Amino acid sequence: MRGDKMKQDHGKAMWDLLPWTAIEQVVDVMNYGATKYGEESWKGVESKRYFAAAMRHLVAYEKGEIIDKESEIHHLAHAACNVLFMLWLDDEKRSEK
């Protein structure tokens, strides 16, 4: 068997499972925010504010508004970005303990 057919990747992170077009939309949200607020300003915001923002985007989506009027990016990409920020902040808080 050729070496390029053998790959010992069992148990390793399967990054190829990520839905890249959806991830790109989250990156679009991050680029929009970096331009509006600064590249890493999101790290200084309380998690509860991201929860509230995620909920606003989810509610707008549930009401039928798919695209955020200000950014022109999908509301679910905004919500996902807010949840990622919450996850990062939680990980940071846990690592400090």
C-alpha positions in Angstrom: 0.0 0.0 0.0 1.3 3.5 -0.9 2.3 5.8 2.0 -0.2 8.5 0.9 -3.1 6.1 1.4 -2.2 5.3 5.0 -2.9 8.1 7.5 -3.0 7.5 11.2 -5.6 10.1 12.1 -8.0 8.0 14.2 -9.0 10.0 17.3 -7.8 13.3 15.9 -9.9 16.4 15.4 -11.9 16.1 12.2 -11.7 19.7 11.0 -13.1 18.7 7.6 -16.5 18.3 9.3 -17.0 22.0 9.8 -19.5 23.7 7.5 -17.1 26.1 5.9 -19.7 28.3 4.2 -21.4 28.9 7.6 -18.0 29.5 9.2 -17.2 32.1 6.5 -20.4 34.0 7.5 -19.2 34.1 11.1 -15.9 35.4 9.9 -17.8 38.1 8.0 -19.5 39.1 11.3 -16.1 39.2 13.0 -14.7 41.4 10.2 -17.7 43.7 10.4 -17.2 44.0 14.2 -13.5 44.5 13.9 -14.1 47.5 11.5 -16.8 48.9 13.7 -15.4 48.3 17.2 -11.7 47.3 16.9 -10.1 43.9 16.2 -10.1 42.4 19.8 -12.5 44.7 21.6 -14.9 41.8 21.9 -12.7 40.3 24.6 -13.6 43.0 27.0 -17.3 42.7 26.9 -19.3 40.8 29.5 -20.7 37.4 28.5 -24.3 38.4 29.4 -24.2 41.1 26.8 -23.3 38.5 24.1 -26.2 36.4 25.4 -28.6 39.3 24.9 -27.2 40.1 21.5 -27.4 36.4 20.4 -31.0 36.4 21.5 -31.9 39.6 19.6 -30.5 38.0 16.4 -32.3 34.7 17.1 -35.6 36.5 17.7 -35.2 38.6 14.6 -34.6 35.4 12.6 -37.6 33.6 14.2 -39.7 36.6 13.2 -38.7 36.1 9.6 -35.8 38.7 9.2 -33.0 36.5 7.8 -30.5 39.3 7.1 -29.4 41.9 9.7 -30.3 45.3 8.2 -27.2 47.1 9.5 -24.5 44.6 8.6 -26.3 42.8 5.7 -25.1 39.5 7.2 -27.3 36.5 8.2 -28.8 36.9 11.7 -27.8 33.3 12.6 -24.1 34.1 11.8 -24.4 37.0 14.3 -25.9 34.7 16.8 -23.2 32.0 16.3 -20.5 34.7 16.6 -22.0 35.8 19.9 -22.1 32.3 21.2 -18.5 31.7 20.2 -17.5 34.8 22.1 -19.4 33.5 25.2 -17.6 30.1 24.8 -14.2 31.8 24.6 -14.9 34.0 27.6 -16.1 31.0 29.6 -12.9 29.1 28.7 -10.8 32.0 29.7 -12.6 32.3 33.0 -12.2 28.6 33.7 -8.5 28.6 32.8 -7.9 31.4 35.4 -9.0 29.1 38.2 
